[in-house]
């Protein structure tokens, strides 16, 4: 049941739209292609053959890839319609 001026099912439509937007963003991301490196581009450790077969075009070992992923900033800002605590600040 929607309240105010919103039509019935508006919340479900918003959730679905958010999910579809995120899926489209993930599908648009470029994945590595081409020849995989045998050694990591950052630390020069040997990249296991199973990883090279699973991810064609891989350039980093698991440890370096994890460190690089941890350095990326979060994509979204604060939830402006979130908890009352955020609204009181």
C-alpha positions as a Markdown table, in Angstrom:
| # | Residue | x | y | z |
|---|---|---|---|---|
| 1 | Unk | 0.0 | 0.0 | 0.0 |
| 2 | Unk | 1.4 | 3.3 | -1.0 |
| 3 | Unk | 0.9 | 6.4 | 1.0 |
| 4 | Unk | 0.5 | 10.0 | 0.0 |
| 5 | Unk | 0.6 | 10.8 | -3.7 |
| 6 | Unk | 2.5 | 7.6 | -4.7 |
| 7 | Unk | 0.6 | 5.0 | -6.6 |
| 8 | Unk | 0.3 | 1.4 | -5.4 |
| 9 | Unk | 3.5 | -0.6 | -6.1 |
| 10 | Unk | 5.7 | 2.5 | -6.3 |
| 11 | Unk | 8.2 | 1.1 | -3.7 |
| 12 | Unk | 8.5 | -2.2 | -5.6 |
| 13 | Unk | 9.0 | -0.3 | -8.8 |
| 14 | Unk | 11.8 | 1.7 | -7.2 |
| 15 | Unk | 13.5 | -1.4 | -5.9 |
| 16 | Unk | 13.3 | -3.1 | -9.2 |
| 17 | Unk | 14.7 | 0.0 | -11.0 |
| 18 | Unk | 17.6 | 0.1 | -8.6 |
| 19 | Unk | 18.4 | -3.5 | -9.1 |
| 20 | Unk | 18.2 | -3.2 | -12.9 |
| 21 | Unk | 20.4 | -0.1 | -12.9 |
| 22 | Unk | 23.1 | -1.9 | -10.8 |
| 23 | Unk | 22.9 | -5.0 | -13.0 |
| 24 | Unk | 23.3 | -2.9 | -16.1 |
| 25 | Unk | 26.3 | -1.1 | -14.5 |
| 26 | Unk | 28.0 | -4.5 | -13.7 |
| 27 | Unk | 27.4 | -5.9 | -17.2 |
| 28 | Unk | 28.9 | -2.7 | -18.7 |
| 29 | Unk | 32.1 | -3.1 | -16.7 |
| 30 | Unk | 35.0 | -4.3 | -18.9 |
| 31 | Unk | 36.4 | -7.6 | -18.0 |
| 32 | Unk | 40.0 | -8.6 | -18.8 |
| 33 | Unk | 40.5 | -10.2 | -22.1 |
| 34 | Unk | 43.5 | -11.5 | -24.1 |
| 35 | Unk | 46.5 | -13.3 | -22.9 |
| 36 | Unk | 47.0 | -13.8 | -19.1 |
| 37 | Unk | 50.3 | -13.0 | -17.6 |
| 38 | Unk | 52.2 | -15.8 | -15.9 |
| 39 | Unk | 53.5 | -13.5 | -13.2 |
| 40 | Unk | 51.7 | -10.6 | -11.3 |
| 41 | Unk | 52.2 | -7.2 | -12.8 |
| 42 | Unk | 52.6 | -5.7 | -9.3 |
| 43 | Unk | 54.6 | -8.1 | -7.2 |
| 44 | Unk | 55.9 | -10.5 | -9.8 |
| 45 | Unk | 54.6 | -13.6 | -8.0 |
| 46 | Unk | 53.6 | -16.6 | -10.1 |
| 47 | Unk | 49.8 | -16.5 | -11.0 |
| 48 | Unk | 48.4 | -20.0 | -10.6 |
| 49 | Unk | 47.3 | -21.7 | -13.8 |
| 50 | Unk | 43.8 | -22.3 | -12.4 |
| 51 | Unk | 43.4 | -18.5 | -12.0 |
| 52 | Unk | 44.7 | -17.8 | -15.5 |
| 53 | Unk | 42.3 | -20.2 | -17.0 |
| 54 | Unk | 39.3 | -19.0 | -14.9 |
| 55 | Unk | 40.0 | -15.3 | -15.7 |
| 56 | Unk | 41.3 | -14.8 | -19.3 |
| 57 | Unk | 43.5 | -11.7 | -19.4 |
| 58 | Unk | 44.3 | -11.7 | -15.7 |
| 59 | Unk | 47.3 | -9.5 | -14.8 |
| 60 | Unk | 47.3 | -9.6 | -10.9 |
| 61 | Unk | 47.7 | -12.4 | -8.3 |
| 62 | Unk | 44.9 | -12.9 | -5.8 |
| 63 | Unk | 46.6 | -10.9 | -3.1 |
| 64 | Unk | 47.3 | -7.8 | -5.2 |
| 65 | Unk | 43.8 | -7.9 | -6.8 |
| 66 | Unk | 42.3 | -8.0 | -3.3 |
| 67 | Unk | 44.5 | -5.1 | -2.2 |
| 68 | Unk | 43.5 | -3.1 | -5.2 |
| 69 | Unk | 39.8 | -3.8 | -4.7 |
| 70 | Unk | 40.1 | -2.7 | -1.0 |
| 71 | Unk | 41.5 | 0.6 | -2.1 |
| 72 | Unk | 38.5 | 1.5 | -4.3 |
| 73 | Unk | 36.2 | 4.1 | -2.8 |
| 74 | Unk | 32.6 | 3.1 | -2.1 |
| 75 | Unk | 30.2 | 4.1 | -4.9 |
| 76 | Unk | 27.3 | 5.5 | -3.0 |
| 77 | Unk | 26.9 | 8.3 | -0.5 |
| 78 | Unk | 25.0 | 8.4 | 2.7 |
| 79 | Unk | 21.4 | 7.2 | 2.7 |
| 80 | Unk | 19.6 | 10.5 | 3.0 |
| 81 | Unk | 16.3 | 8.8 | 3.8 |
| 82 | Unk | 17.8 | 6.4 | 6.2 |
| 83 | Unk | 17.5 | 6.1 | 10.0 |
| 84 | Unk | 16.3 | 8.9 | 12.2 |
| 85 | Unk | 19.8 | 9.2 | 13.7 |
| 86 | Unk | 21.1 | 10.4 | 10.3 |
| 87 | Unk | 18.2 | 12.9 | 10.0 |
| 88 | Unk | 18.9 | 14.3 | 13.5 |
| 89 | Unk | 22.6 | 15.1 | 12.7 |
